[in-house]
Amino acid sequence: MIVVTGATGTIGRALIEELGGAVRAVVRRVEQGEELGCDYVVGDLERPESIPLEPGDRLFLNSALWPGFVRAHRAVIDHAATAGVAQVVTVSVRGVTSGSLLGFGQHGQVDEHLKASGVPWSILAPVGFMQNLPGDVDEEGRIFGSYGRGGVGYIDARDIAAVAAVLLTRPVGADATYELTGPVAPTHDEVAAELTRALGRTVRYVDLSVEEAAVHLEKRGMPARAAHDLAELMSQIGDGRWASTTTAVADILGREPRSLREFLGEIRLGVMTPPVRRR
């Protein structure tokens, strides 16, 4: 059995669709499970015993970030090890360590625990999600950040789900981290140009220093320390560490990942609606 946590999230829903509903979804409320239309159980990552795992199961471990993220994910990994699952596939972030800023560091801590757990593992390590980009545009058509000219290989979350589906259904292979990117790594000026083309209104990227970006984020209600760390994190991303692309998606799926233009074109045509930003 494939057990899917984070089932109502962007990647979780796409994964369930990829697998034709042949999963057991873990949801927090009955109505969420009914909406998904697949087998489900009501459970909570903060209560690992509520995650139904048996020997030979394969677990997709993913969720939004919250203060208890690291503790809960570690406990679920321990539960999976005790249950004798065949594999854990989890979603992290490209290049993170336990010492990374903000949620990146949380992912790094969970990754380290999974690698030491003794459970066969696959870590999906994408960069930014295309789904988040339209929501970054403010009412005046601006995107603010401190990325500079650094490119980011934004990826469609559905391609992450498609990779997860393959890993969860083919024979369990060697433990590995898969760095997942889109086909190109545009700068944020180029992202703004693609959004202009797709949305039919002018979008421009406003590049700020780390200090300016921190002030901007504080004005939007973010606590001062978190605002500075997020501004610094954007600057780190802009140094080029996410500017290279990989062939991992194509290697696993046998097709190229969706481009930003393809993704935004679907929004323009009403094929899909971008979800609410989750992180």
N, C-alpha and C positions, 0 to 999 in steps of 0.2 A: 504494500500500500504506500502511496505517496501522500505524505501529510504536509499540508501547506499552512504555514502561519503567515500573518500579514495578508490574509486572503482577500480582504476588502480594499487593499491598497492598489496603487497604479500597477505595480509589477505583479502582485498576487492575482488580480483579476485577469490580467493578460496571460499569466501562466495557466490558470484554470481553463481559459479558452483554448490555449495551445494544446492542452492535454485532453480536450474534449469533455471536460468535467469529470474525468476518471481520477479523482483525488478525494481526500478527506480534508475539508477545510476547517481550520480552527477559527472561530468567530467569538466575539464577546457577547453577542445578543442573538436570540433566536431569529429575529426578523432579518438580520444580516445574512444568516445562513439560508433562509428561505429565498432571499433576493438572489443569491448566487446560483441557486438551482442545481446544486451538487450535494453529495454526501457531506455532512458537517457535524461538528460537535461544538458545544459552547465551552470555551476554555480561556485561559489567561496566561500569558508568559510569566507573570509574577507568581503563578501557581503551577510550576512545571509538572506536577503530578496530574494536572488537568489536560495535559497534552497527550493524546492517546498514541503511544508508541509500543510496537512489538518487535521481536527479533526479525531482522530482514527488511523492516520498513525503511523508506527513504524520506528524509526530512528536508523541507525547504524552510529555512529559518530567516525571517526578515520582518522588520517592523519599522515604524517611525521612531525617531529619537525621543526619549523622555529621561528624566533624572535617574530612573531605575534601570535604564537600558542595559548597562554592562552587567549588573548583578543578575538581572533576569535572564539575559542571554547565556551567561555562564552557567546558570542553574539548569537551563533547558539542555545545554550541551552535555552537562553531567548526567541528566536524566536520559538523554539519548544513548550515552555510553553504557549506562547501567542496563538499559532496555535491549542493547545489542543491535542497534540499527545498522543498516548496511552502508549508509552514506548520509552526510549532512552537506547540503548546498546552501551557502549563505551569501548575502549581498553586502559588500563592504565598499570601499572607495579606493581608487587607484593611488598607490604610493604612500598610504598612511602607515603610521607607527603608533604605538601607545602614547608617545609624547606629542602627537600632533594636536593642533588647536581644536577646541570645541568638539563637535560631534565626530570629527575625523579621528581624534584621539580615542573616543569611545569605541569606534569601529576597530581601531588598532588593538585595543585591549581584548576585545572579543575574538579577533583573529588569532592572537597569540594563544588564548585559552583553547580555541578549537584545534589548533595545530598540535597542542600538547595533550589533547584529550584521548588519543588512541583511536578515535573514530575516523574512518575514511572520510576525507573532506574535499570539497571544491569551493573555492572562494571566488566569487564574481566581483571584480574590482573595476567598475565603470568610473567615468568622469561625470560631468554634469548631465542632467536629463533635459532633452529638448522640451519635454512637457512643461518645464518650469519657465521657459523663456517668455511666452506671451504675458504671463503674470508679472514679469519684471517691469513691464512698460507702464509708466504712470499716466495720469490723465492728460498730461501735456506732451506725451509721446517721447518720454525720456527714459533711458536706462542708466542708472548710476552705478559706478563701481570703481575699484582701484586696480583693475587688471592690466592697465597699460596697453601695450601692443601684443601681449601674450595671447597665443591662440589656445582654444579649448576644443577638443574633439567630441563635442556634444553628441550624445547617443539617444535614440528613441528607446524609451523604457520597454516597449514591446519587443525590441531586439534582445534586451537583457532577459526577458521572460522566455523568449524562444531558445536562447542558449541554455537557460535553466532546464527547460523541458527536455532538451536532448540529453543533458547530463544526468537527469533523473530517470531516464528510460533506457539508456544504453547500458551495457555492462559497466560496473564500477571500475574506473581506471585508477591510475596513480594519483595521489594527492597533488593538487595543483591550484595555483592562483591564475585566473584568466583576466588580463587587463582588457577591458572592453571599451571601444571608442566608435564613433561614427567614421565615415569614410574620409573626412577632412577635418581640419582644426581651424575654424575661422577665428579671426580677431573679433572683439565685440563691436567694432565699427562695421565689420562685415555681417555680423549677426543682425545689427540694426538695419542694414540695407536689405537683408532677406525679410525681416519683419515688415519693413516698409512695403516691399513688393507684395507680401501676403495679406497684410491687413488693410492695404489701400489708404494708408495715411502715413505721414512722415514720422519715422522713429529715428532717434539719434542717441548715440552712446555718449555719456558725459563722464570723462575720466577724472578721478579725484586722487589726491594724495591719500595716504593712509589716515592722516590726521583729519583731513576734510571728510573722507568717507565715514570715519567714526562719528564726527559731529552730525553728519546727515542721518546716520542710522539712529543716533540718540534722539534726534528730533522726531523720528518716526516711532519712538517709544521703546527702543531697545536699551536695556541697562548699559551703563558706560563701559564696564569691563567687557561684556559680550560684544558691544559695538566695536570696540577697538580690536578685539581678537578677530571678529569677522572681517573687518577692513584689512587687517594684516594677512588673514588667510587668502582673501582675494588677491592681494599683492603677491603672495607666494605662488598662487596658481598662475598669475600673470608673468612669472619669471621664466615660463617656457616648459615647466615640468609636465603640463598637460597638452603641450603643443604637438607632440608626436602622435601618430595614429598606429594602431596595430591591426593585424589580420585575423585576430582571434575569432571575431564574429563570422567572417567568411570561412575560416578553417572549420568551424564547428557546424555552421548551417549550410554551407555550400552555396551561399549567395552573399552579396555585399550588404552591409547594414544600410538602413534608410538614410538618405541625406537630409539635411535640414530643409532644403527646398521641397523635397517630397513630403516631409512631415507637415510643414506649414501649408502646403498645397491642399492637404486633406482637411485641415482646419478651414481653409478658405472655401472649400467646396461643401463644407458641412458634413464630411464623412466622419469626423470625430470631434469631440469637444475636449479641450485641454483640461485636465483635472485640477483641483485645488492644490496649490503647492504644499507638499508635506515636509520638506526639509530644505 
